[in-house]
Amino acid sequence: MPTHVLILGGTTEARLLAAELAARPGVLVTTSLAGRVTRPAAVAGEARTGGFGGAEGLAAWLAERRVDALVDATHPFAARITAHAARAAATAAVPLVVVRRPGWRPVEGDRWHPVPSLAAAAGALPGLGRRAFLTTGRLGLAAFAHLRGVHFVVRSVEPPEPPLPPHTEVLLARGPFTVPDESALLRRHRIDVLVTKDSGGAATAAKLTAARALGLPVVVVRRPPLPAGVTAVPDVPAALARLGLTPPPATA
Ligand code: NAP
């Protein structure tokens, strides 16, 4: 029987890990996606889409499919599935590896305003600017919908769902983004405040560099905590090591 690894995906790390595992003889890898994105990027190995029906449903799936290891490589803000993964792994007695790319760190020149939630970001906004660049994802815009005095430029991969703030422009785009492009966007739209989740990673960090160069304030929504007792590894090589598989040698 091959070793069966279930990856809870929706991130670059999940795709990279699936490719690593699928290339190994004797390893069967299944990636699970929530199904929020209409045309998700292809993954190596098997794929499945849609919720499991809570932690109990996930635990049953792990047992039925004889999963040997569960990897939670979901987005740092996908707190529900992460809580379910921890409970399901314990119920099914399956080892759990959680992959979380490190959060961003402010550097000199940054004008960051850390907040605990999207609601708190909305509360902070009117005191910081009148033209906001909102990159917090298409779900959750309801938190900003009551703000009439702020013009929003919202960037998301898929069209956002109502309710939206009354003054909203939508830009559909998928990262990675470059610093010159982000700087041009901030200038073109006369942005005076940026709102972002602390997603971490390189693909969407350019906006922070651009905002710093322009001296703009940035409202940074902090990550939800990991479930009690759960620790994370920062990247794919560390996840492979935690699974007991050696990372491939680095190429020159
Ligand atoms: P969430 O609030 O933590 O999860 C809500 C429900 O969606 C879960 O209870 C689960 O349903 C289902 N679900 C979530 N991820 C799943 C997965 N990988 N496979 C199967 N079912 C999944 O999640 P979310 O914040 O809506 O994010 C959904 C997906 O988008 C995640 O896979 C995440 O990696 C990705 N993503 C999220 C963000 C973000 O900012 N939140 C950004 C980029 C990508 P059941 O209880 O029925 O199992």
Residues whose N, C-alpha, C, O or C-beta is under 5 A from the ligand:
A	BS01	NAP	L8 G9 G10 T11 S32 L33 A34 G50 G51 F52 G53 G54 A73 T74 H75 F77 A78 A79 R80 I81 T82 G137
